[in-house]
């Protein structure tokens, strides 16, 4: 195995990892192009070291090594890295897709490091299909969850807010009210989890809610 071919494997791994990272980058995710690039290159390098770096001692006849041990450590290492991208915010979990993408990118890098070019390219295509195409394909039949935060001066307006949301065929999965007290008056922060099979246009929802005088602030996610 020549050094030039091993270097080419690192380059190919970086390119494939960057393709996955670019998809995450344009969606403003925690781990983007550079992170996926580094994961793919690092995984490929670990596989190359694991597979080829010990030939000088293995062929002595007295030492036997498992060439998969270093590569197996990559899976655990990337698991810790992926855990850092998972965020728990109130009652929702975010970052699972990005964490899975990092794990898949590590697998792509390992396969490139092992010389499995066709399998790696196929794996990259499937990952991109899973991240980009499947969401658009099943979006019409899968309800999407949105988050809505509203600050109001009276908790009695909650009934009116619910009426407006349901009139737009939006299901309220749950809502949580937090009381914010001060020396002068009391405010209420309401966190809604909404679900709808159709696309929710945040500007239309905001226009409908703004007619309620008790509402001070609206944040739609």
ROMARVO-575544 format. One record per residue (C-alpha): y, x, z. Coordinates in steps of 0.001 Angstrom, whole numbers, padded with zeros to 6 digits, always signed. Layout:
BEGIN
YXZ...
//
This chain:
BEGIN
+000000+000000+000000+003304+001576-001111+006482+001517+000939+008256-000126-002011+005950-003157-001955+006329-003511+001804+010120-003434+001421+009846-006085-001297+007949-008305+001149+010801-008069+003636+013324-008990+000943+011283-011973-000257+010800-013164+003325+014552-012952+003902+015285-014956+000756+012811-017715+001631+014052-017865+005217+017654-018037+004008+016799-021027+001810+015590-022955+004836+018541-021730+006893+021027-022835+004254+019803-026420+004561+020332-026269+008333+023699-024514+007944+025207-027226+005742+024226-029800+008368+026067-027780+011046+022929-027198+013121+022631-024722+015990+020418-022313+014033+021649-021751+010505+021343-019339+007603+021522-016061+009521+019108-017158+012239+016433-018305+009791+016959-015166+007710+016393-012952+010748+013359-014942+011899+011706-014643+008477+012431-010917+008107+011391-010183+011682+008159-012131+011308+007322-010361+008056+008061-007000+009661+005832-007829+012631+002993-008763+010286+003428-005571+008269+003377-003457+011424+000398-005385+012759-001562-005042+009530-000683-001577+008224+000964+000560+010906-002189+001773+012663-004322+003007+009786-003852+006616+010926-005646+005973+014225-008087+003273+013180-009876+005472+010663-010737+008060+013280-013941+006135+013955-013419+005853+017708-010692+003165+017859-010967-000474+016874-007861-002670+016723-007255-006356+016093-004640-006485+013297-003607-010023+014234-002466-009351+017807+001156-008395+017057+001501-011209+014530+000174-013704+017097+002972-012701+019458+005536-013868+016913+004459-017492+017377+005152-017340+021124+008437-015473+020640+009786-017948+018124+008760-020766+020469+011251-019471+023045+013908-019119+020356+013299-022667+019156+013542-024007+022707+017105-022704+022830+018097-024998+019966+016840-028155+021700+019576-029981+023565+019134-032915+025924+022241-035085+025931+022100-038088+028208+019155-040152+026921+018674-038386+023572+017074-035119+022465+018602-033100+019643+017505-029935+017861+013777-030636+017504+013912-030464+013704+015787-027156+013808+013269-025748+016300+010392-026828+014051+012196-025254+011094+012427-021934+012923+008723-022082+013739+007859-022867+010112+010158-020058+008913+008294-017639+011165+005050-018765+009524+006568-018142+006104+007589-014651+007141+004139-013884+008524+002503-015047+005297+004833-012878+003197+004138-009906+005444+000428-010442+004836+000979-010485+001071+000351-014224+000563+003241-014803-001826+002124-018064-003446+001276-019635-000101+004659-018589+001298+006622-020006-001624+004622-023237-001426+005276-023408+002321+009018-022905+001774+009129-025695-000804+007274-028051+001534+009622-027220+004424+012661-027938+002249+011059-031172+001068+010456-032165+004690+014030-031391+005693+015865-032822+002711+013767-035171+000601+011704-037091+003160+014775-038203+005080+016364-039682+001947+013080-041183+000785+012334-043094+003998+015910-043753+005125+015943-047360+003772+012969-048354+005957+013581-046230+009061+016254-047289+011515+018710-044562+012437+020034-044205+015970+023786-043733+016439+025812-043080+019559+029049-044848+020396+031305-043989+023323+034104-046349+024306+036674-046074+027108+037948-049438+028345+040198-050691+031114+037964-053624+032034+034197-053988+032103+034515-057648+031109+035169-056575+027520+031566-055349+027176+030443-058829+026134+033020-058863+023320+031911-055421+022143+028289-056523+022042+029243-059609+020034+031086-057494+017454+028185-055064+017077+025539-057763+016727+027700-059600+014169+027403-056468+011984+023587-056582+012249+023573-053589+014570+020994-053548+017343+022127-052214+020721+019158-050213+022008+020790-049463+025365+024145-048896+026974+025345-047158+030111+028593-047784+031993+030295-045031+033989+033162-045889+036329+036094-043445+036265+038428-044069+039197+041886-042623+039759+044736-043231+042187+046441-045732+039908+043685-047621+038085+040019-047658+037100+038559-046870+033675+035098-047483+032300+033212-045182+029924+030479-047000+027989+027789-045113+026070+025957-047206+023494+022817-046323+021553+022816-048269+018308+020127-048766+015702+020448-050250+012236+018376-050163+009045+021511-050239+006931+024128-047492+006845+026661-047906+009625+030207-047273+008420+032023-045892+011435+035495-046678+010066+034628-050377+009747+033221-050501+013286+036320-048797+014664+038623-051271+012863+036726-054214+014320+036787-052809+017853+040440-051804+017783+041513-055447+017969+040361-055548+021594+043366-054571+023768+041159-053315+026615+039823-050442+024511+041566-047105+024954+039306-044662+023050+036426-044883+020580+034086-042061+019619+031358-042687+017038+028519-040204+016402
//
